[in-house]
Amino acid sequence: MHSPGRASATLWAHERLEPLRFSAKHNAYSIPANRPLVLEGTLPESPPATGAQRVPTLDAEAVRGRKLIAVVLVAVVIVGPLLVVLSFQTPWEEAVLAQGRTYIDVPLTTLYTAPNRAGETVNTSVEVSYLSGFWSDNHSAVGPPSIVYRWSSVSGTDLPVRFVMGPSFPVDRRSQFGDIKGDWFWFYPAGGMPRLSESRLLSPLNVSAVGPGNRSVAVTKWAMDYTVRKMAVLQGLMRTNFLEVDYSLTVVNRGFVLPLSDSNVTSPAPADLVASGSPLLVSPGRPIVINGNRFSRDSRSPFTTYEPFYYNLTRIRLDAGSAGVLRVGLNSMNAWLAVCEHAQPPCWFQADYWLQLSTSNSPLWFQVYVDRRFGSLLIEYVPAPEA
């Protein structure tokens, strides 16, 4: 989900090391000088000093000095070992192993239109839409929809691997990517949060497929620039190594359509599909539109509007020089989330999925299924229910 100026993400585990600050505190004691009480208008009278009457006085400055030395020694004893431990936990670079660029086709969702039907004329289309973030007239912000991604399942090395997205400072809220603590990061399909003056400049992202029997994938293409470093760190008294992948992502193509057979997405297995609700009827000349947020509510019980959908992407190959070739998984987590301005109705969906269907000859009954990997919809024709 660190080099200076970068946010750190460690595969499987991440801890940010915050430096401890110590301030030595001590009480400064002073010995007040012995001053005899002198009444106003009189002169003090002192007996002549003799050898037997002289009392040695303490040197106040010497006492203060000794106490300060004692405090410093205590601070050194306590703080010194802690500073040593902290310095042992600071990684250092041993070598730069490789630098490169790779391109990733990242699926946003699957697109399934209604299938063909013998003897019927079926008109059908499917569309996924992502709105951009914007500022309302009273200067309150409505954030853009996002998908969460996670690096996972690294193979090709026996060393632990840490992913570092950078640079993250200063944070550019218009960027389509945002780092999350750990091995996660955000992606905003329609763009990040614009500045107030740019609120109307960003356009939504709409990807669609048309025609019966269409089985496609809405895809976004990223360029990933990366550097693989061999790092070392002292853990206790043991020196260990790990690999650090410093990377940045750029959108090359915001959204396009690929046939399912040409993509890195497989057809849904039976376990990926969940029937949603009861069979529906579409009558001739009366088109019907169904949307993802409505039907995915019924896909699992109990369902909340924040029910996520998970997909494990095909592994990505990264050249690591002398360390070999890394194969890295990239997992996605998505949900159809409702947003409400000022946390009050009316509410709407910043991202949604629509499937349109019409027939011109006879009524058709169909069952809606939810692809649990993406929250997309798929329909199958079923016999009319018994009267």
N, C-alpha and C positions, 0 to 999 in steps of 0.2 A: 508494500500500500506504500558516514556522509562526508562527501567533500563539501567545502564551503560553497554556499550559494545553491545547493541542491537539496531537494527533499529526499529522504531515504526510505527505501522499501526493501525489506529482507524477506526472502522466500520462506514461507511457513512461520517465521517469527521475526519480530521487529521491536527493538527497544531504542528509544532515543535517549542518549546519555546527556543529562543536563548537568553542567558543572556545578559542584557544590562551592558555596562561598562561605568563607569563615572570616570572622572579625574578632581579633583578640580583644577581650574586654577585661578591665581590671579596675579595682577601686584604688584611688590615690589617697593614701592616708597622709595627714600632716599633724605634726606635733606642735600645738600652740606654744609660743614662748611664755615662760613663767614671768608674769608681770605683777608686781605687788600692787595692791589696791592703794591708791593715793587719794586722799580726801581733798576736796577742792579748798584751796587757800592754805594748805599745809605742805611742808616738805617732808619727804620720807626720811626716816632715820634708820640707818643700818649700823649694826655693830661692826667694829673692825674685823675684817676677815682674818682668820687664823688657819693654820694647816689642818686642824681638826675639824674646822667648820666648812671647808670647801667640799661641795658635792659636784662630781663630774656630770656634765650635761651631754645628752645624745645629739649627734649631728643629724639634723632632720634630712638634709640632702642625701647623706649616705644611706639612710633608711629607705628613702624613696628609690634610690638607685638599686638597692638590693631587691626590693619588691618588684621593680620593673624587670630585672634580670630573671627573677623567678617566674613571672608571668610569661615572658618570652620563651623560656625553657619548656614550660608546660604546653604552650601553643605549638612549639616545634615537635614535641613528643606526640601530641594528638593529631595535628594537621599533617605533619610530614608523611606518615605512612598512608594516610588517605589520599594525598596527592600522588604518591607513588602508584597506588592501586588504580587511580583514575587514569594516570598516564599509561599504565599497562593496557587499559581497555581501549585506547585510541588506535584504530587501525592505521597502517601505513602501506603505501604502494610499493610493491617489489618489482613489477614489470607491467608494461602494456602489451597484451598478448595479440590483440587484433582490433581493427576498426572496419566498419562496413555499413552497408545500407541494404535493407530488404523491404519488399512490398508485401502487404498483407491484405487479402480480401476478407473483410469482416462482415458476416451476415447480420443484418438488423432483424429480419424476420422472414418467415416463409410466406409465399403468396399462392393460395390455392383458389382457383375459380371453381364454379359448379361443373361437374362432369357432363359430358354429352349424354343424351338420352335418345334411344332409338325411336324414330317417329315423332320427335318433338323438336321444335325450334327454341333453343335456349339462348337467351342473352344474359351474359354474366360478366362481372368485372370485380376486381379486388384492389384495395388501396390502403396503404399505411401512411399516416401523416404525423409529422412532428412540428409543432409550433415553436416559434422563437420566444425567448424571454422578452418582457417589455416593461415599461414604466407607465403607470396609470396617470391620470390627470392630477391626482393629489400627491404624486411623486412616491407612491408605494410600488414596490417591485414584485413582479410575478416571474419566478425563475423559469428557465427553459427545462424541458424534459431531459432526462439523462439515462444512460445505461451504465452499469458498473461492470468493470472487467478486473480480472485477477490473473496474475502469472502463477502457473502451477506445474507440478509434475515434470521437473527438469531431469533429463537423462543425458548421458554422454560424458559425465564427469562424476568422480567420487567426492568432489569438494562441494561444500555448501555454496549456494549462489544467491547473491543479493542484487536486487534491481533498484536502480536509482533514477527516477525521472527528474530531469532538470532542463533548463534552470527553472526554479519556482519562485525566485525572488528577483525583482518585484513581481507579485502575482498579477497576471493579465486576465481579468475576469471575462474578457471577450474571447479567450482561447477556447477551442473545442475540447480541450483536455484539462483535467485537474487531478493532482496527486492526492491520494488518501493514505493515511497512516497504514503501514504494513505493505502488502504486495498488491493492493487494490488501486484503481484509478477510475475517474469519471470520464465519460465521453458524452458530449452534447451534440446530437445529430444535426440540429438546426442552428448551432452556434451557441457560444457562451452568453453570459449576461452582458448586454450592450450598455454603453454609457447613456446617460439620460438624453443627450443630444442626438444619439444614434438609434434611439429606440425603434424608429420606424424604418430603418434601413435594412434590417435583417429580414430575410424571407423564410417562410416555412419550407420544410422538406417533404415532398409528396412523391411516393414511388408506387406505381400501379402496374397491373397486368390485366389483359382483356382477352375474352374469348373462352368458350367452354373447354374444359380439360387442361387448362394452363396450370402447370406446377413449376413455380419459379421461386427465386430468392431475391429479396431486396438486400443489396450489398453496398457497403462503403469501402473505399480503398485508402489505406494508410501507407505512408512511407516511414520506416523506422530507421533512424541513424543511431548507431550504437558503438561503444568502445568497451572491450572486455579487458579488465585489469586483474592481475593476481595481487591479492592483498594479504597482509599478515596482521595478527593481533595476539597479544599476550593475554591468556586467560589463566589467572593465577600465576603459576610459574611456567606454564606450558605455552609454547608458541604454536599457533595454528594458522592455517591458510584458508582462504575462501576466494571465490571469484565475484567480482563486482561488474555488473553490466550497467554502464551509464547510457541512457537512451533518451531520445526525444521523438515525438510523433507529429506528423503533419498529414492533414487530409489532402489527398490527391484528387479524389472524386467523391463528392458528398453522398451520392446515391444513384444506383443504376440497377438493372434487372439482369440476372443470369438464370438460364434454365437450371432446374434442380440438378439435372444430370451433369452439368458443367461446373457446378459449384463444389465447395468443400463441405457441404451439408448433405447428410444422408436422408433418405425418405424416412418418415416417422415409423417407428416400430409400434406394435400394438400397445406396448406399455407407455408410449409417448402420447397416446390419444385418449381423451376422456370424453364420454358423451355428456353433453350439456343440455339439460332440460328435456322436454318431450318433443316428439316429431312435430314439424311445422308444415303448413300448407301454403303453397304459392298458386294462385289462381290465374288463368289466362288474362292478360291485359292489366294485371295488378301487380306491379313489381314490389319486391320486398327487399329491405336493406337490414342487415344484422351487423352489430358492431362488437368488437372484441371485448370492451370493458363490460358490456352487459352479460355476454355469454360466459366469459371466464369467471364471473362471480359464482356460477353454478358448477364449475369444474372440480372443485374440491370442497369438502365440508369439514369444519366450518370455513367459510371464505371471508377474507377481509379485502378491502380495496388495495391493500399493500401486499397481496399474495405475489411472490416473485416467481419468475420463470427462469430456468437455468439451462445453459447449453455449453458443452465442452467443445471448443474449436479444435480443428486439426492442428497438430503440433507444428511449431515454427522452427526453422533451422537457423542457427546463429553460428557463424565462424568464430571459434575461440583460439585460433592460432595453434600453438603447441599443446594446448589443452584439448584439442579436438573440435568436434562439432556438437553444439548443444541443441537439443530438441526440447522446446518449451511449449507447454500448453497455455492457452488463453481462454479462460472461462468467462461467460457473460451471465449477468443477473438483470432481469428487466421486469417491469410491472406497468400496468395501465393505472396511473395515479390521477385522481381528481384533485384539482386545485380550486380554491375559493378565494376571491379577493376579500381582504380584511377578515378572513376566516369565517365568512358568512355567505349564504347563498346569494346570488346564483353561483353554481359551481360548473366546471367544465373539465374536459380532459385535454391536457397539453399534447398528448400523444394518443392515437387511437387507430383502430383497424376496422375497415368496412368491407362487407361482402354483399354485392348486389346480385339479384337473380330475378328473371322474369321468363315466362313461357307464353307461347301464343296459341297452343292447341288445346291442351287438357290440363287439369289440376295435377300438381306434383307434390308428393309428400317427401320430406327429407329430414334427416337427423343431423344436428350440428355437433361437431367434435372440436375440442380444443387441443392444439398441439402444445403440450406442457413445456416444451423447450423454449418457445418464443411467445406464447399467448396468441398465436394466429388461429384462424378458423378453417375448418375443412368440413364439407358436407357430403353425405351419401344419401341416395334415394332409397326410400323404404316403401313397403306396401302400405296402402291406406289402412288405417286402424279399423278393426271390425266394429260394425255398428252395434 
